[in-house]
Amino acid sequence: MDTISFVFQGLIPVFIFFTVGYGFAKGVPVYDSFVSGAKDGIGIIIGIFPYVLAIFIAVKTFEASGAFDFIRTMFAFVASPFHLPPEVFSVAMVKPFSNAASLGIFTEILKSSGPDSLASIMAAVIMGSAETTFYVLAVYLGAVGIKKTKYLVPVCLAADMTGVVIAIILVKLLY
Amino acid sequence: MNTVWLLVVCLSIVFAVINGKIDGFTKAMFEAGKAAVEVCLYLVGIVSLWLGLTKILEDSGLIYKLSNFFRPAISFLFKNIPEGHPSITSMTLNLLANLFGLGNAATPLGIKAMEDLQTLNTEKNTITFEMMLFIVINTSSIQIVPFTAIGLLASYGSRNPNVIVLPTIIATVISSATAVGILYLFKKFSRKDR
């Protein structure tokens, strides 16, 4: 696994070397080019900032108000007849909003139920196969100033839910 | 987004009042401000870095060659993108970065891809189908090897953390395919879209 990780990490330096090398060979003033491209970065982030702030406010206050704990207990109630570890739903619920928070819950599960338990494996698969949907939406849409998103949000939510259900069923079947 | 945000914030306020955690709520708001600034500062660095690099790609003309090269792979999903358009390269690079789990390259390239897609957009504040497709693929996560999860499992002493690789890949493939399927379903039922 470490070798694969090493090879993947190596892709970026190789890509950078290739980009700069090719540019140089084509007679591009690579330094000037890089600087003129990089100067647009800060403008984009200034545009994104309010969107990121809005998402963070929603996530942090939701956690702090105890609303999140309430939903957790709700899920525990729903999960019990299916013999599913309720903690798994916490990861699934938080992952679309915040990567850091879902990592926190994941480590809690690892500590409380052990790294080889069903709950840990389910949570790990959900961690790996779900994305921080709302953060991606805020950043990508904010970057280009899109306001009318048509049916994008319901599609993403439906896709997230299917992903979680599939992850749970798969782990149930395989272990 | 308006509905989701309104719902979450209102729920938070209601729960904060019921649970008597109003001071926690206020504190969380300021923490959110701090966290947003930190994330954006971090993004300024890596986004600028990748924009600088892709500018070299553009100036050397390589991006257009790469776009023609990647076009066959991506055009069966993204049909309305003209030949040699830079968005093909930025989208492909973003998807590759996601596949290999290179998160800090994926976001900047994704932002670049959105900007490139925006140049094809006629109504600047309305999303295009290509953008939706690109975002849906991104949010359904297409990572091959879930390094973070494996690393954490291993550090807590799992006997075999690699057991999650296969189910993760299967779950990812199925959920991405379903996501694209759902998007096409929505497209079919909302006649306004092309």
Chai-1 contact restraints between the chains, C-beta under 6 A:
chainA,res_idxA,chainB,res_idxB,connection_type,confidence,min_distance_angstrom,max_distance_angstrom,comment,restraint_id
A,I4,B,V145,contact,1.0,0.0,6.0,A-B,restraint_1
A,S5,B,F147,contact,1.0,0.0,6.0,A-B,restraint_2
A,F8,B,F100,contact,1.0,0.0,6.0,A-B,restraint_3
A,I12,B,A105,contact,1.0,0.0,6.0,A-B,restraint_4
A,T19,B,L53,contact,1.0,0.0,6.0,A-B,restraint_5
A,T19,B,I56,contact,1.0,0.0,6.0,A-B,restraint_6
A,T19,B,L57,contact,1.0,0.0,6.0,A-B,restraint_7
A,Y22,B,S60,contact,1.0,0.0,6.0,A-B,restraint_8
A,Y22,B,L62,contact,1.0,0.0,6.0,A-B,restraint_9
A,G23,B,I56,contact,1.0,0.0,6.0,A-B,restraint_10
A,G23,B,S60,contact,1.0,0.0,6.0,A-B,restraint_11
A,K26,B,S60,contact,1.0,0.0,6.0,A-B,restraint_12
A,V28,B,D59,contact,1.0,0.0,6.0,A-B,restraint_13
A,V28,B,S60,contact,1.0,0.0,6.0,A-B,restraint_14
A,V30,B,I56,contact,1.0,0.0,6.0,A-B,restraint_15
A,S33,B,K55,contact,1.0,0.0,6.0,A-B,restraint_16
A,S33,B,I56,contact,1.0,0.0,6.0,A-B,restraint_17
A,S33,B,D59,contact,1.0,0.0,6.0,A-B,restraint_18
A,F34,B,G52,contact,1.0,0.0,6.0,A-B,restraint_19
A,F34,B,I56,contact,1.0,0.0,6.0,A-B,restraint_20
A,G37,B,L51,contact,1.0,0.0,6.0,A-B,restraint_21
A,G37,B,G52,contact,1.0,0.0,6.0,A-B,restraint_22
A,G37,B,K55,contact,1.0,0.0,6.0,A-B,restraint_23
A,A38,B,S48,contact,1.0,0.0,6.0,A-B,restraint_24
A,A38,B,L51,contact,1.0,0.0,6.0,A-B,restraint_25
A,A38,B,G52,contact,1.0,0.0,6.0,A-B,restraint_26
A,D40,B,L51,contact,1.0,0.0,6.0,A-B,restraint_27
A,G41,B,V44,contact,1.0,0.0,6.0,A-B,restraint_28
A,G41,B,V47,contact,1.0,0.0,6.0,A-B,restraint_29
A,G41,B,S48,contact,1.0,0.0,6.0,A-B,restraint_30
A,G41,B,L51,contact,1.0,0.0,6.0,A-B,restraint_31
A,I42,B,V44,contact,1.0,0.0,6.0,A-B,restraint_32
A,I45,B,C40,contact,1.0,0.0,6.0,A-B,restraint_33
A,I45,B,L43,contact,1.0,0.0,6.0,A-B,restraint_34
A,I45,B,V44,contact,1.0,0.0,6.0,A-B,restraint_35
A,F49,B,C40,contact,1.0,0.0,6.0,A-B,restraint_36
A,V52,B,A36,contact,1.0,0.0,6.0,A-B,restraint_37
A,V52,B,V39,contact,1.0,0.0,6.0,A-B,restraint_38
A,V52,B,C40,contact,1.0,0.0,6.0,A-B,restraint_39
A,L53,B,A36,contact,1.0,0.0,6.0,A-B,restraint_40
A,F56,B,A32,contact,1.0,0.0,6.0,A-B,restraint_41
A,F56,B,A35,contact,1.0,0.0,6.0,A-B,restraint_42
A,F56,B,A36,contact,1.0,0.0,6.0,A-B,restraint_43
A,I57,B,M29,contact,1.0,0.0,6.0,A-B,restraint_44
A,I57,B,A32,contact,1.0,0.0,6.0,A-B,restraint_45
A,A58,B,W5,contact,1.0,0.0,6.0,A-B,restraint_46
A,A58,B,V8,contact,1.0,0.0,6.0,A-B,restraint_47
A,A58,B,V9,contact,1.0,0.0,6.0,A-B,restraint_48
A,K60,B,A28,contact,1.0,0.0,6.0,A-B,restraint_49
A,K60,B,E31,contact,1.0,0.0,6.0,A-B,restraint_50
A,K60,B,A32,contact,1.0,0.0,6.0,A-B,restraint_51
A,T61,B,S12,contact,1.0,0.0,6.0,A-B,restraint_52
A,T61,B,F25,contact,1.0,0.0,6.0,A-B,restraint_53
A,T61,B,A28,contact,1.0,0.0,6.0,A-B,restraint_54
A,F62,B,V8,contact,1.0,0.0,6.0,A-B,restraint_55
A,F62,B,S12,contact,1.0,0.0,6.0,A-B,restraint_56
A,A64,B,G24,contact,1.0,0.0,6.0,A-B,restraint_57
A,A64,B,F25,contact,1.0,0.0,6.0,A-B,restraint_58
A,A64,B,A28,contact,1.0,0.0,6.0,A-B,restraint_59
A,S65,B,S12,contact,1.0,0.0,6.0,A-B,restraint_60
A,S65,B,F15,contact,1.0,0.0,6.0,A-B,restraint_61
A,S65,B,A16,contact,1.0,0.0,6.0,A-B,restraint_62
A,S65,B,K21,contact,1.0,0.0,6.0,A-B,restraint_63
A,S65,B,F25,contact,1.0,0.0,6.0,A-B,restraint_64
A,G66,B,F15,contact,1.0,0.0,6.0,A-B,restraint_65
A,G66,B,N19,contact,1.0,0.0,6.0,A-B,restraint_66
A,G66,B,K21,contact,1.0,0.0,6.0,A-B,restraint_67
A,A67,B,L11,contact,1.0,0.0,6.0,A-B,restraint_68
A,A67,B,S12,contact,1.0,0.0,6.0,A-B,restraint_69
A,A67,B,F15,contact,1.0,0.0,6.0,A-B,restraint_70
A,L110,B,Y156,contact,1.0,0.0,6.0,A-B,restraint_71
A,P115,B,L153,contact,1.0,0.0,6.0,A-B,restraint_72
A,P115,B,Y156,contact,1.0,0.0,6.0,A-B,restraint_73
A,P115,B,G157,contact,1.0,0.0,6.0,A-B,restraint_74
A,P115,B,S158,contact,1.0,0.0,6.0,A-B,restraint_75
A,D116,B,S158,contact,1.0,0.0,6.0,A-B,restraint_76
A,D116,B,R159,contact,1.0,0.0,6.0,A-B,restraint_77
A,A124,B,A149,contact,1.0,0.0,6.0,A-B,restraint_78
A,A124,B,L153,contact,1.0,0.0,6.0,A-B,restraint_79
A,A124,B,I164,contact,1.0,0.0,6.0,A-B,restraint_80
A,V125,B,I164,contact,1.0,0.0,6.0,A-B,restraint_81
A,V125,B,P167,contact,1.0,0.0,6.0,A-B,restraint_82
A,V125,B,T168,contact,1.0,0.0,6.0,A-B,restraint_83
A,V125,B,A171,contact,1.0,0.0,6.0,A-B,restraint_84
A,M127,B,A149,contact,1.0,0.0,6.0,A-B,restraint_85
A,G128,B,P146,contact,1.0,0.0,6.0,A-B,restraint_86
A,G128,B,A149,contact,1.0,0.0,6.0,A-B,restraint_87
A,G128,B,T168,contact,1.0,0.0,6.0,A-B,restraint_88
A,S129,B,S141,contact,1.0,0.0,6.0,A-B,restraint_89
A,S129,B,T168,contact,1.0,0.0,6.0,A-B,restraint_90
A,S129,B,A171,contact,1.0,0.0,6.0,A-B,restraint_91
A,S129,B,T172,contact,1.0,0.0,6.0,A-B,restraint_92
A,A130,B,S141,contact,1.0,0.0,6.0,A-B,restraint_93
A,E131,B,T139,contact,1.0,0.0,6.0,A-B,restraint_94
A,E131,B,S141,contact,1.0,0.0,6.0,A-B,restraint_95
A,T133,B,T139,contact,1.0,0.0,6.0,A-B,restraint_96
A,V136,B,N138,contact,1.0,0.0,6.0,A-B,restraint_97
A,V136,B,T139,contact,1.0,0.0,6.0,A-B,restraint_98
A,Y140,B,G110,contact,1.0,0.0,6.0,A-B,restraint_99
A,Y140,B,M114,contact,1.0,0.0,6.0,A-B,restraint_100
A,Y140,B,I135,contact,1.0,0.0,6.0,A-B,restraint_101
A,A143,B,I111,contact,1.0,0.0,6.0,A-B,restraint_102
A,A143,B,M114,contact,1.0,0.0,6.0,A-B,restraint_103
A,V144,B,M114,contact,1.0,0.0,6.0,A-B,restraint_104
A,V144,B,E115,contact,1.0,0.0,6.0,A-B,restraint_105
A,V144,B,Q118,contact,1.0,0.0,6.0,A-B,restraint_106
A,I146,B,I127,contact,1.0,0.0,6.0,A-B,restraint_107
A,K147,B,N125,contact,1.0,0.0,6.0,A-B,restraint_108
A,K148,B,N125,contact,1.0,0.0,6.0,A-B,restraint_109
A,K148,B,T126,contact,1.0,0.0,6.0,A-B,restraint_110
A,T149,B,I127,contact,1.0,0.0,6.0,A-B,restraint_111
A,K150,B,I127,contact,1.0,0.0,6.0,A-B,restraint_112
A,Y151,B,F186,contact,1.0,0.0,6.0,A-B,restraint_113
A,L152,B,M132,contact,1.0,0.0,6.0,A-B,restraint_114
A,V155,B,V136,contact,1.0,0.0,6.0,A-B,restraint_115
A,V155,B,I182,contact,1.0,0.0,6.0,A-B,restraint_116
A,V155,B,L183,contact,1.0,0.0,6.0,A-B,restraint_117
A,V155,B,F186,contact,1.0,0.0,6.0,A-B,restraint_118
A,C156,B,T139,contact,1.0,0.0,6.0,A-B,restraint_119
A,A158,B,I182,contact,1.0,0.0,6.0,A-B,restraint_120
A,A159,B,S140,contact,1.0,0.0,6.0,A-B,restraint_121
A,A159,B,A179,contact,1.0,0.0,6.0,A-B,restraint_122
A,A159,B,I182,contact,1.0,0.0,6.0,A-B,restraint_123
A,T162,B,S175,contact,1.0,0.0,6.0,A-B,restraint_124
A,T162,B,T178,contact,1.0,0.0,6.0,A-B,restraint_125
A,G163,B,S175,contact,1.0,0.0,6.0,A-B,restraint_126
A,I166,B,A171,contact,1.0,0.0,6.0,A-B,restraint_127
A,I166,B,I174,contact,1.0,0.0,6.0,A-B,restraint_128
A,I166,B,S175,contact,1.0,0.0,6.0,A-B,restraint_129
A,A167,B,A171,contact,1.0,0.0,6.0,A-B,restraint_130
A,L170,B,P167,contact,1.0,0.0,6.0,A-B,restraint_131
A,L170,B,I170,contact,1.0,0.0,6.0,A-B,restraint_132
A,L170,B,A171,contact,1.0,0.0,6.0,A-B,restraint_133
A,V171,B,P167,contact,1.0,0.0,6.0,A-B,restraint_134
A,L174,B,P167,contact,1.0,0.0,6.0,A-B,restraint_135
